């Protein structure tokens, strides 16, 4: 038996087995194979050249021992974190730790995107990483965006 389900302007044929599998997967979701183990806020981070912004990191689940989060960047000369490592313990795993990012001014008027990689290792967090986008915004561009949003 087949059902016709109109979606937008296309018609998809869905079998009874496919519908049954969809219903079962909604009722009994499987845990993700690679669950994000680091909680990062905010994402992305936008920093005006010459200024600094903060983001916070915590773990998604309680470890039995210490977990070290190492912060590495694509271009550490442009976006500089104030810390290279964070340490989480079973006592502070869910307490957000703050990292301050500083954006160095450059000669161009371009906004640039940089990637920071946060790698967690230790007690069940074996080299699990998250990529954080950091946008470095030129001061003039920031001013123009604010001016345009006011009008």
C-alpha positions in Angstrom: 0.0 0.0 0.0 1.3 3.5 -0.9 0.3 6.9 0.2 0.7 10.1 -1.7 1.8 13.0 0.4 1.9 16.4 -1.3 4.8 18.6 -0.2 5.2 22.0 -1.8 4.7 21.3 -5.5 6.2 17.8 -5.4 4.5 14.5 -4.6 6.4 11.9 -2.6 5.5 8.2 -2.5 5.8 6.9 1.0 5.4 3.2 1.8 3.6 1.9 4.9 6.9 0.6 6.2 8.5 4.1 5.9 5.6 5.7 7.8 5.8 3.0 10.5 9.6 3.6 10.8 9.0 7.4 11.0 6.4 7.0 13.8 8.7 4.6 15.8 11.7 6.9 15.5 9.5 9.8 16.8 8.2 7.8 19.7 11.5 6.1 20.6 14.3 8.3 19.5 17.8 6.8 19.6 20.5 8.7 21.4 22.9 10.5 19.0 26.1 8.6 18.2 28.2 11.8 18.5 26.4 13.9 21.1 27.8 17.4 21.6 29.6 17.2 24.9 30.5 20.9 25.2 28.0 23.6 25.8 29.1 27.0 24.3 27.3 30.3 24.6 26.9 32.4 22.5 27.6 31.0 19.1 28.9 32.6 17.0 30.9 35.3 18.8 31.1 38.7 17.2 33.9 41.0 18.2 34.6 44.5 17.0 38.3 45.1 16.0 40.2 46.4 19.0 37.6 45.2 21.5 36.9 42.0 23.4 33.9 39.7 23.9 33.2 36.7 26.2 31.9 33.3 25.6 31.2 30.6 28.1 31.9 26.8 28.1 30.5 24.0 30.3 30.1 20.3 29.9 26.9 18.6 28.9 27.3 15.7 31.3 29.0 15.0 34.5 32.5 13.4 34.2 33.9 11.0 36.8 37.2 12.8 36.7 38.9 15.9 35.4 38.3 17.0 31.8 40.6 19.5 30.1 39.3 21.7 27.3 42.0 23.1 25.0 41.3 26.1 22.9 43.1 26.3 19.5 42.6 28.8 16.7 43.0 29.1 13.0 44.8 32.4 13.3 45.8 33.3 16.9 47.4 36.6 15.7 43.9 38.1 14.9 41.6 36.5 17.6 43.3 35.9 20.9 41.7 33.9 23.7 42.7 34.9 27.3 43.1 31.2 28.2 44.4 28.2 26.4 42.8 25.6 28.7 39.8 25.1 30.9 39.6 22.5 33.6 36.3 20.9 34.5 35.8 18.5 37.5 32.9 16.5 38.8 32.2 19.4 41.0 32.1 22.3 38.4 31.3 20.5 35.1 28.0 22.4 34.7 29.3 25.8 35.9 30.1 27.9 32.8 33.7 29.1 32.5 34.3 32.4 30.7 36.8 32.9 27.9 37.6 36.4 26.7 38.4 36.8 23.1 40.3 39.9 21.9 40.3 41.0 18.2 43.3 42.8 16.9 42.8 45.8 14.6 44.1 45.4 11.0 44.5 47.7 8.0 41.5 46.5 6.0 37.8 47.4 6.3 36.7 43.8 6.0 34.9 41.6 8.5 36.7 38.3 9.0 35.6 34.9 10.2 37.9 32.8 12.3 37.4 29.3 13.7 38.3 28.3 17.3 38.4 24.6 18.1 37.6 23.5 21.6 38.9 20.0 22.3 37.8 18.2 25.4 39.9 15.3 26.7 39.9 13.2 29.8 37.4 10.8 31.5 35.1 9.9 28.6 35.8 13.0 26.6 38.5 11.6 24.4 39.4 14.4 21.9 35.8 15.5 21.4 35.8 18.9 19.7 33.5 21.7 18.9 34.1 24.5 16.3 33.2 28.0 17.4 33.0 30.7 14.8 34.3 34.1 15.8 33.5 37.1 13.6 35.9 40.0 13.7 34.0 43.1 12.6 35.6 46.3 11.5 34.6 49.3 13.7 33.3 51.2 10.7 31.1 48.3 9.5 29.7 48.0 13.0 28.9 51.7 13.1 27.2 51.5 9.7 25.1 48.6 10.7 23.9 50.4 13.9 23.2 53.5 11.9 21.2 51.6 9.3 19.2 49.7 12.0 18.2 53.0 13.7 16.7 54.5 10.5 
